[in-house]
Amino acid sequence: MRFKESEILELKKSTSELKEAIISIVAILNKHQKGELVFGIKNSGEIIGQQIGEKTIRDISKTISDNIEPRIFPKIESQKLERKICVVVKFEGQEIPYFAYGRAYLRVGDENRQLSAKELENLILRKNKDKLRWDTAICGEAKLKDISSTKLKEFLKISGLKYDTVNNSLKKLKLVSNGRLLNTAVILFGKKPQSFFQNAKLRCAIFGTTDTSFTVDMKDFEGDLFYLIERAEEYILKNIHIGMMLEGLRRVDVPEIDKGAFREAIINAFCHRDYYEYDSVNIAVFKDRLEIRSPGLLYGNLTIEQIKSEMVSERRNELIAELFHRVHFIEKWGRGISLILSKEPDTEFKEVGSHFIVVFRRKMIEKGVEIIQNAKGKIREKTIPKTTLKKVLEKVLEKVPEKVTDNQQKILYLILASKHTTISELANIVGISERKIRENIKKLKNKGLLRRIGPDKGGHWEVVK
């Protein structure tokens, strides 16, 4: 029989290595909370036996008791292994961190590594994470009357559960403890969660440049998490460019950033944020990018590289995540990041200060061909080099970014693609009436962004560059 050291098994040739054995016990306890140590086996796995006297087991027990804090009470006994006497020590303990000779260690493979101050802090936080969890803490001032039965009924219907009373429904969802409401109950189903949590808030802003020097618009929203998620999605769709494509004779709007990708990032921001932090979830729309910022760094010692390459997640708010899963907001298997990257491969994830930030690059009009359907139902194409079109569009929008509506942007795009585009063609593609097209063209002319070259018949439109 051959033994091999591992993260939960330590081998020592004799009690002459008792001090090193104590360190190994502590390292294993801090990693796995239980393990085994054998005296009488070389670290190569060869069984050589341990000489045992009257006080051997007692001395091992006393050394463990004197030098490990908090104290543990291992099971120590002699055993015959391949006809040779060895001493087997079986130990366990949940009171991490454990210290050997005043220092903390952690098992890494079959080695013991002394913990740094930061690693020790993380170990203590891991031990107390259930006690510190915001989502399962009691909301002291909240009463049943503060819960919206309408919100609760809608959630239960989607979840496939039946509603009877507010109290019973909350108990069914494990949102009550000893007759008192948990924070999750209030922030998901409260009539006015902001009355209890000042950070039950979403902050949105549009910036006219690539930094925060020029603010175009700023809005704050308050309410339950489901409401805030929908407002965040609406705000982004309203303030990024919507392209178009034709499926047969049907016009389909195509956002410059995939809707499924940024919605997943929004949900993750509210699901995994640190609610002990006062700050809100923030949406920032810049000229060249969209940023979704949430308070709190990655949880559970995860790194950005790990969340991108591995289907693994550590949930700061397990109860909120479970309820989001019930209504199909998130997957249980940590697929959120891979979903985002599958739809938007250039997405960037970063940690700045105490915030986790997801960055989506804005594409503007990346394609060099705009297809216009004319009044006779024929297709006319106008090809413009991609780099030229993008450069022109950026300069146009730079002039008065705060005043150009989504429909007006579409009109500019179409005229850039084909200067001979007619009013009826614009109405057909943009999806509004010819009267509205004329009104928007007039506004664009007044803003100095559009001009008419030549007469109504035989002339053409020109975007002012």
C-alpha positions in Angstrom: 0.0 0.0 0.0 1.4 3.4 -1.0 0.4 6.7 0.5 0.6 10.1 -1.2 0.4 13.5 0.4 -2.5 15.7 -0.7 -4.5 18.8 0.5 -6.0 16.7 3.3 -3.3 14.2 4.1 0.2 14.9 5.6 2.9 12.3 6.0 5.8 12.6 8.5 8.5 10.0 9.0 8.5 10.5 12.8 7.6 12.7 15.7 10.9 14.5 15.3 9.0 16.5 12.7 6.2 17.4 15.2 6.6 21.2 14.8 6.2 20.9 11.0 3.2 18.5 11.6 1.5 21.2 13.7 1.8 23.7 10.9 0.4 21.1 8.4 -2.6 20.5 10.6 -3.4 24.2 10.8 -2.9 24.7 7.0 -5.3 21.8 6.3 -7.9 23.1 8.8 -7.8 26.6 7.2 -8.4 25.1 3.8 -10.7 22.1 4.3 -11.7 22.1 8.0 -10.7 18.5 8.4 -7.8 16.2 7.5 -5.4 13.4 8.5 -1.8 13.2 9.5 0.3 10.0 9.9 3.7 9.6 11.7 5.8 6.7 10.4 5.5 7.4 6.6 8.1 9.3 4.5 6.7 12.0 2.3 7.6 9.7 -0.6 4.9 7.3 0.6 7.2 4.6 2.0 6.0 3.2 5.3 8.9 3.0 7.8 6.9 2.9 11.1 7.1 5.1 14.2 8.7 4.1 17.5 6.0 4.5 20.2 6.8 4.9 23.9 4.5 5.3 27.0 4.2 9.1 26.4 4.3 9.3 22.6 0.6 9.8 22.0 0.2 12.0 25.1 3.1 14.2 23.9 1.6 14.6 20.5 -1.8 15.6 22.0 -0.2 18.1 24.4 1.9 19.7 21.6 -1.2 20.1 19.5 -3.2 21.6 22.4 -0.4 24.0 23.4 0.4 25.3 19.9 -2.8 25.5 17.9 -5.4 28.2 18.4 -8.3 27.9 18.6 -8.0 24.6 20.3 -8.9 21.4 18.6 -9.4 17.9 20.0 -8.0 15.4 17.5 -8.4 11.6 17.5 -4.9 10.1 18.0 -4.2 6.4 17.8 -1.6 3.8 16.8 -2.3 1.7 13.7 -0.5 -1.2 12.0 0.2 -0.4 8.3 2.0 -3.1 6.4 3.0 -4.7 9.8 4.6 -1.5 11.0 3.3 0.7 13.8 2.3 4.2 12.8 0.5 7.1 14.6 -2.6 8.4 12.9 -4.0 11.8 13.8 -7.5 12.7 12.6 -8.6 16.3 13.1 -11.4 18.7 12.2 -12.6 22.1 13.2 -14.8 24.9 11.9 -13.4 27.9 13.9 -11.2 29.2 11.1 -8.7 30.9 11.0 -6.4 28.5 13.0 -2.9 29.5 14.1 0.2 27.4 14.6 2.8 29.1 16.9 1.0 32.4 16.4 0.9 32.3 12.6 -1.8 31.3 10.0 -1.1 28.9 7.2 -3.0 27.5 4.2 -2.7 24.2 2.4 -1.9 24.6 -1.3 -1.5 21.2 -3.0 0.8 19.2 -0.6 2.5 22.3 0.7 1.9 24.8 3.6 2.0 28.5 2.8 2.0 31.3 5.4 -1.0 33.6 4.9 -0.4 37.3 4.3 -2.5 39.9 6.2 -4.8 40.3 3.2 -5.3 36.6 2.8 -6.0 36.3 6.5 -8.6 39.0 6.2 -10.3 37.2 3.3 -10.3 34.0 5.3 -12.1 35.7 8.2 -14.6 37.2 5.8 -15.3 33.8 4.2 -15.9 32.4 7.6 -18.4 35.1 8.5 -20.0 35.6 5.0 -23.3 34.1 6.0 -23.5 36.3 9.1 -22.6 39.4 7.0 -24.9 38.7 4.1 -27.1 41.7 3.4 -29.9 39.8 1.5 -30.7 37.5 4.5 -30.5 40.2 7.1 -33.7 41.4 8.8 -35.1 44.8 7.7 -35.9 46.1 11.2 -38.5 48.7 10.4 -40.4 47.0 7.6 -43.9 45.5 8.2 -46.2 43.4 6.1 -48.2 46.5 5.1 -45.0 47.8 3.3 -45.1 44.9 0.9 -47.0 45.2 -2.4 -49.4 42.3 -3.0 -49.5 43.2 -6.7 -45.8 42.8 -7.1 -45.8 39.6 -5.2 -48.7 38.1 -7.2 -47.0 38.9 -10.5 -43.8 37.3 -9.3 -45.5 34.1 -8.1 -47.5 33.8 -11.3 -44.3 33.9 -13.4 -42.6 31.4 -10.9 -45.5 29.0 -11.2 -46.4 29.3 -7.6 -49.8 30.1 -6.0 -50.6 33.2 -4.0 -52.8 33.1 -0.9 -51.7 35.9 1.6 -48.7 38.2 1.6 -47.4 36.6 4.8 -47.7 33.0 3.5 -46.3 33.9 0.1 -43.2 35.5 1.6 -42.7 32.5 3.9 -42.9 30.2 0.8 -40.1 32.3 -0.8 -38.1 32.1 2.5 -38.2 35.9 2.9 -39.4 35.9 6.6 -37.3 35.0 9.6 -39.0 34.7 13.0 -41.9 36.7 11.8 -39.8 39.6 10.5 -39.1 40.6 6.9 -35.7 40.1 5.3 -34.0 42.9 3.2 -34.6 40.9 0.0 -38.4 40.9 0.6 -38.4 44.7 0.8 -36.1 45.5 -2.0 -37.9 43.1 -4.4 -41.5 43.5 -3.3 -41.7 46.7 -1.2 -44.2 49.4 -2.1 -41.4 52.0 -1.6 -38.1 50.2 -1.0 -36.3 53.6 -1.1 -38.0 54.4 2.2 -35.8 51.8 3.8 -32.8 51.7 1.6 -31.4 54.9 0.2 -29.3 52.9 -2.3 -32.4 51.3 -3.9 -31.6 53.6 -6.8 -30.4 53.7 -10.4 -28.4 56.6 -11.7 -28.2 57.2 -15.5 -26.3 59.8 -17.5 -25.3 60.6 -21.1 -22.0 62.3 -21.8 -21.4 64.2 -25.0 -17.7 63.2 -25.2 -15.5 60.2 -24.1 -15.2 61.5 -20.6 -17.5 63.2 -18.0 -16.7 66.8 -18.9 -19.9 67.4 -20.8 -23.2 66.1 -19.4 -26.0 65.8 -21.8 -28.6 64.2 -19.6 -28.9 62.8 -16.1 -31.8 60.9 -14.5 -32.2 59.0 -11.2 -34.8 56.2 -10.6 -35.9 54.7 -7.3 -37.9 51.6 -6.6 -37.7 47.8 -6.4 -35.0 45.9 -8.3 -37.3 44.6 -11.1 -38.5 48.2 -11.8 -34.9 49.5 -11.8 -33.7 46.8 -14.2 -36.5 47.7 -16.7 -35.7 51.4 -16.4 -32.0 50.8 -17.0 -32.8 48.8 -20.2 -35.2 51.5 -21.4 -32.7 54.3 -20.8 -29.9 52.5 -22.7 -32.1 51.7 -25.7 -33.3 55.3 -25.8 -29.8 56.7 -25.8 -27.8 54.4 -28.1 -28.1 54.2 -31.8 -30.6 51.9 -33.3 -29.7 50.6 -36.8 -32.0 48.8 -39.1 -32.1 45.8 -41.3 -34.7 44.4 -43.7 -36.1 40.9 -43.3 -38.2 40.6 -46.5 -40.3 43.7 -46.5 -40.2 44.1 -42.7 -37.9 46.6 -41.0 -36.2 45.3 -37.9 -34.5 47.6 -35.4 -30.9 46.5 -34.4 -29.3 48.3 -31.4 -25.6 49.0 -31.9 -25.0 47.0 -28.7 -26.7 43.7 -28.4 -29.8 44.0 -26.1 -29.4 40.6 -24.5 -25.8 41.4 -23.6 -26.3 44.7 -21.8 -29.5 43.4 -20.1 -27.5 40.5 -18.7 -24.9 43.0 -17.4 -27.7 45.1 -15.8 -29.2 42.1 -14.0 -25.8 41.0 -12.8 -25.1 44.5 -11.5 -28.3 44.5 -9.3 -27.9 40.8 -8.3 -24.3 40.8 -7.2 -23.7 44.4 -6.0 -22.6 45.2 -2.5 -25.8 46.6 -0.8 -23.8 47.6 2.3 -22.3 50.3 0.0 -24.3 53.5 -0.2 -23.7 54.1 -3.9 -26.2 53.1 -6.6 -25.9 51.1 -9.8 -24.8 53.6 -12.5 -25.4 53.6 -16.3 -23.0 55.9 -18.2 -23.5 56.4 -22.0 -20.4 58.0 -23.5 -19.8 58.9 -27.1 -17.8 55.8 -27.7 -18.9 53.3 -25.0 -21.6 52.2 -22.5 -20.5 51.5 -18.9 -22.6 49.6 -16.3 -21.1 50.2 -12.9 -22.0 48.4 -9.7 -20.7 48.9 -6.1 -18.6 46.1 -4.9 -15.7 44.2 -6.4 -15.8 40.5 -7.5 -16.9 38.3 -4.7 -15.2 35.2 -3.3 -11.7 35.9 -4.4 -12.7 35.5 -8.1 -10.5 37.3 -10.7 -11.6 38.9 -14.0 -9.7 36.2 -15.9 -11.5 33.4 -14.0 -15.0 34.8 -14.7 -14.1 35.1 -18.4 -12.6 31.7 -18.9 -14.5 29.5 -16.4 -18.2 29.0 -15.9 -18.1 29.7 -12.2 -19.7 32.4 -10.0 -19.6 33.4 -6.4 -22.8 35.1 -5.3 -22.7 37.9 -2.8 -26.5 37.9 -2.5 -27.5 34.2 -2.8 -31.2 34.8 -1.9 -31.6 37.6 -4.5 -29.9 35.3 -7.1 -32.2 32.5 -6.3 -35.3 34.6 -6.7 -34.0 36.1 -10.0 -33.5 32.5 -11.2 -37.1 31.7 -10.4 -38.3 34.3 -13.0 -35.5 33.3 -15.5 -33.5 36.5 -15.0 -30.3 34.6 -14.4 -28.9 31.1 -14.9 -27.7 28.9 -11.9 -24.5 27.8 -13.6 -22.7 31.2 -13.9 -23.3 31.6 -17.6 -23.9 35.3 -17.5 -20.4 36.4 -18.5 -20.1 33.8 -21.3 -23.5 34.9 -22.6 -22.3 38.6 -22.7 -19.1 37.6 -24.5 -20.9 35.4 -27.0 -23.0 38.4 -28.1 -20.5 41.2 -27.6 -16.9 39.6 -27.7 -15.2 43.0 -27.2 -16.8 43.6 -23.8 -14.4 44.7 -21.2 -14.6 43.9 -17.4 -12.6 45.8 -14.9 -12.4 46.8 -11.2 -11.9 50.4 -10.4 -11.8 51.5 -6.7 -14.7 49.7 -5.1 -16.7 49.3 -8.3 -17.0 46.5 -10.9 -17.5 47.9 -14.4 -18.7 46.3 -17.6 -17.8 48.3 -20.7 -19.5 47.8 -24.1 -18.0 49.5 -27.2 -20.5 51.6 -29.2 -20.4 50.6 -32.9 -22.2 53.7 -34.4 -22.7 52.6 -38.0 -20.0 50.2 -38.6 -21.2 48.8 -41.9 -20.4 50.6 -45.1 -23.7 49.9 -46.9 -27.2 51.3 -46.1 -30.0 49.7 -48.0 -32.9 51.9 -48.9 -36.2 50.6 -50.1 -37.8 53.1 -52.6 -41.5 53.7 -53.2 -41.6 51.2 -56.1 -40.4 48.4 -53.8 -37.0 48.2 -55.5 -33.7 48.1 -53.6 -31.2 50.8 -54.1 -27.8 50.5 -52.4 -25.2 53.2 -51.8 -21.8 52.1 -50.7 -19.6 54.3 -48.6 -16.2 53.2 -47.1 -16.8 52.1 -43.5 -14.1 54.4 -42.0 -15.4 57.4 -43.9 -19.0 56.9 -42.9 -18.0 56.4 -39.2 -15.8 59.5 -39.2 -18.5 61.6 -40.8 -21.2 60.4 -38.4 -19.1 61.1 -35.3 -18.4 64.6 -36.5 -22.1 65.3 -37.2 -23.2 64.0 -33.9 -20.5 65.9 -32.1 -21.9 69.2 -33.2 -25.2 69.1 -31.2 -25.4 65.7 -29.5 -27.9 66.8 -26.9 -30.5 67.8 -29.5 -30.5 65.0 -32.1 -33.4 62.5 -31.5 -33.2 58.9 -32.5 -35.4 59.4 -35.6 -33.3 62.4 -36.6 -30.2 60.3 -36.4 -31.7 57.7 -38.6 -32.6 60.3 -41.2 -29.0 61.6 -41.1 -27.7 58.0 -41.6 -30.0 57.3 -44.5 -29.1 60.6 -46.3 -25.4 60.0 -45.8 -25.9 56.6 -47.4 -27.9 57.9 -50.3 -28.3 61.7 -50.8 -31.1 61.2 -53.3 -33.3 59.5 -50.8 -36.9 60.6 -51.0 -39.3 61.7 -48.2 -41.5 58.6 -48.9 -38.4 56.3 -48.7 -37.3 57.9 -45.4 -40.8 57.5 -44.0 -40.9 53.8 -45.0 -37.6 52.9 -43.4 -37.7 55.1 -40.3 -41.3 54.0 -39.7 -43.0 57.3 -39.2 -45.3 59.4 -41.4 -44.1 61.7 -44.2 -45.3 64.7 -42.2 -43.1 63.7 -39.3 -40.2 63.2 -41.7 -40.6 66.8 -43.0 -40.9 68.1 -39.4 -37.6 66.4 -38.4 -35.9 67.5 -41.6 -36.9 71.1 -40.8 -35.4 70.8 -37.3 -32.2 69.3 -38.7 -31.9 72.2 -41.1 -32.5 74.7 -38.3 -29.7 73.0 -36.3 -27.3 73.4 -39.2 -27.0 69.7 -39.7 -28.8 69.3 -43.1 -29.3 71.4 -46.2 -31.0 71.1 -49.5 -28.9 71.3 -52.7 -30.9 72.3 -55.8 -34.7 72.3 -56.3 -37.3 70.0 -54.8 -37.3 68.0 -58.0 -33.9 67.0 -59.2 -32.0 68.3 -56.2 -30.7 66.3 -53.2 -30.1 66.5 -49.4 -26.7 67.0 -48.0 -25.5 66.4 -44.4 -23.4 69.3 -43.3 -19.9 67.9 -42.4 
